[in-house]
Amino acid sequence: MERVPILKIGPTLFVSIQIDLQDQSVVQLQEDLAEELVATRATGVIIDITAVEIVDSFIGRMLATIGSISRLFDAETVLVGMRPAVAITLVELGLSLDGVRTALDADQGLRMLNGHS
Amino acid sequence: MDELPIKSGDDVVRVRQHVRAAAADTGLSLVDQTKLVTAASELARNALVHAGGGTARVEVATSAAGRAGIRITFSDEGPGIPDVGLALTDGWTTGDGLGLGLSGARRLVDEFELMSKPGGTSVVVAKWSR
């Protein structure tokens, strides 16, 4: 199983998913992020899914859960870079990702976390 | 025609990659490729989680209207689905998901056929080029 790396840049944890996600990798990412949030006292999480070709119901649910977990550690999560085909498929699948903040790219996501938009 | 085993999470990823390549070769649009791969991911996971594994058979096919596309047959030898109608309802879940796996997969493809009995389930899906 491949692991998704987590980078800390200032008060923000940055996660860029560059692998074909299998279920166990997403579960692991959830646990790693929770630990990093506590260890680093980060106030924001950016999850970049630019390279993610599909988000199915399991992956989508896990991304939403990461948002909820980070809120418990007083951090805000923004999902950035969703591909148009992924967005169309997610909606048709019936997954709205309510409760997850999204931005077009990492730049906009960072500005969102810094309260500029 | 290719038959792929589904025995682990890595196999689910391999099924997705294989379906993606086949769908691209057949000329499905990027959105249709994504829908088919997403449906395949749901169904491969179902076979793994609920039946302990199975197989996915991926083939190039032609629709009744003469359009080229991909047909995938997922087979397992699991316990079967007691109530197929219920299992296809949005929100119905065995407890570890959102209940969108089967019903969502059905919405993402052009053809969907589910046969289930104690001792095995098979799901056939197809997506056609436009």
Interface residues (C-beta under 8 A of the other chain):
Chain A: M1 D20 L21 Q22 D23 Q24 S25 E53 I54 V55 D56 S57 F58 R61 R83 P84 A85 V86 I88 T89 E92 L93 G94 L95
Chain B: G9 D10 V12 V13 R16 Q17 R20 L30 V31 Q33 T34 K35 V37 T38 S41 E42 R45 D90 G97 L98 L100 G101 S103 G104 R107 L108
